[in-house]
Amino acid sequence: MQADSTSGFSLHAQLAADCAVIADAPLSRLLLMNDAQYPWFILVPRIAGLREIYELDTAGQQLLLAESVALGRAAMQAYGGDKLNVAALGNMVPQLHLHHIVRHHGDAAWPAPVWGRHPAVPYTPEQRSERLAKLGPLLGADWRWL
């Protein structure tokens, strides 16, 4: 299953406001949450109207899982986390999206969830470049940087 630009996909306005678009995998768009307190990435399948994982066909479910695993593995390797939080909540943003947050003992919210714990600390351009430079080489050739 390959998502493409002809599918009518558009990023939910809240995700667009809170994140930077950084790459496309075969199915999903990869976002960086604009909060420098945590390595926090979001995968959004590029399929219009998608709200839940079960709405994907079996091939799409498998591809989303493979992309999530690749992202999680690369993020943990890049940032040396103690725990990887992966979540698909959708209470505020109904568009299907999977958060991948590398957590460290002693980070700003540890051990609580990051949501609403502290105001976001936006990246400087240098911080953003440094964050992405560590991740990019670990994701592989299937990820196209935007």
C-alpha positions in Angstrom: 0.0 0.0 0.0 1.6 3.3 -1.1 0.1 6.7 -0.2 0.4 9.4 -2.7 -0.4 13.1 -3.3 -3.5 12.2 -5.4 -5.3 10.6 -2.4 -6.8 13.9 -1.1 -4.6 13.7 2.0 -4.0 16.9 4.0 -2.4 17.3 7.3 -4.8 18.3 10.2 -4.4 22.0 11.0 -3.4 21.3 14.6 -0.6 18.9 13.6 0.5 21.5 11.0 0.6 24.2 13.6 2.5 22.1 16.2 5.0 20.3 14.0 7.5 20.5 11.2 7.1 18.2 8.2 10.4 16.4 7.8 10.1 13.3 5.7 7.8 10.8 3.9 8.0 7.1 4.3 6.1 4.8 1.8 2.8 5.2 3.8 3.3 8.0 6.3 4.4 11.6 6.7 7.0 12.1 9.4 6.6 15.2 11.6 8.8 16.7 14.4 6.9 18.1 17.3 8.1 21.6 17.9 9.1 20.9 21.5 12.9 20.7 22.1 12.4 19.1 25.5 11.9 15.7 24.0 12.8 13.9 20.8 9.1 13.7 19.7 8.1 12.5 16.3 4.7 11.8 14.8 3.8 9.4 11.9 0.7 10.3 9.9 -0.5 7.9 7.2 -1.1 9.9 4.0 -4.6 8.7 3.5 -7.6 11.1 3.5 -10.2 10.6 6.2 -8.2 7.9 8.1 -9.0 7.9 11.8 -8.1 4.5 13.2 -5.5 1.8 12.5 -8.2 -0.8 11.9 -9.5 1.2 8.9 -6.3 0.3 7.0 -6.3 -2.9 5.1 -3.9 -5.6 6.3 -1.1 -4.5 4.0 -1.5 -0.9 5.3 -1.5 -2.0 8.9 1.7 -4.0 8.4 3.4 -1.1 6.6 2.4 1.4 9.4 3.7 -1.0 12.0 7.0 -1.4 10.0 7.4 2.3 9.7 6.6 2.8 13.4 9.2 0.1 14.4 11.8 1.6 12.1 11.2 5.1 13.5 11.3 3.9 17.1 14.4 1.9 16.6 16.2 4.8 14.9 15.0 7.3 17.5 16.2 5.2 20.4 19.5 4.6 18.8 19.9 8.3 17.9 18.9 9.8 21.2 19.8 7.0 23.7 16.5 6.9 25.5 15.5 5.0 28.6 11.9 4.4 27.2 10.1 4.9 23.9 6.5 6.1 24.3 4.3 5.3 21.3 0.7 6.4 21.3 -2.3 6.9 19.0 -4.8 8.9 21.0 -6.8 11.1 18.6 -9.0 12.8 21.2 -7.9 16.3 20.1 -6.9 15.5 16.5 -9.1 12.8 14.9 -6.7 12.2 12.0 -4.7 9.0 12.6 -1.3 9.8 13.9 1.2 7.9 16.0 3.4 9.7 18.5 6.9 8.4 19.1 8.5 10.1 22.1 12.0 9.2 23.4 12.0 9.5 27.1 14.9 9.9 29.5 14.9 9.5 33.3 14.9 13.1 34.5 13.5 14.7 31.4 11.1 17.6 31.9 8.0 15.4 32.5 9.5 12.2 33.7 7.9 9.8 34.6 4.5 11.5 33.8 3.1 11.7 30.2 4.4 14.7 28.3 1.0 16.0 27.3 0.1 19.3 29.0 2.9 18.8 31.6 5.0 21.8 30.5 4.7 24.5 27.9 6.5 23.5 24.7 10.0 24.9 24.2 10.3 25.6 20.4 13.4 24.5 18.6 16.0 26.9 17.4 17.0 26.3 13.8 20.3 24.9 15.1 18.6 22.6 17.6 16.3 21.3 15.0 19.1 20.6 12.5 21.1 18.8 15.3 18.1 16.7 16.2 17.4 15.6 12.6 21.0 15.0 11.8 21.1 12.2 14.3 18.0 10.5 13.1 18.2 10.8 9.3 21.1 8.4 8.7 19.4 5.7 10.8 16.1 5.6 9.0 17.2 4.2 5.7 16.5 4.7 2.0 12.7 4.3 2.2 12.4 7.7 3.9 12.4 10.7 1.6 13.5 13.9 3.4 11.4 17.0 2.6 
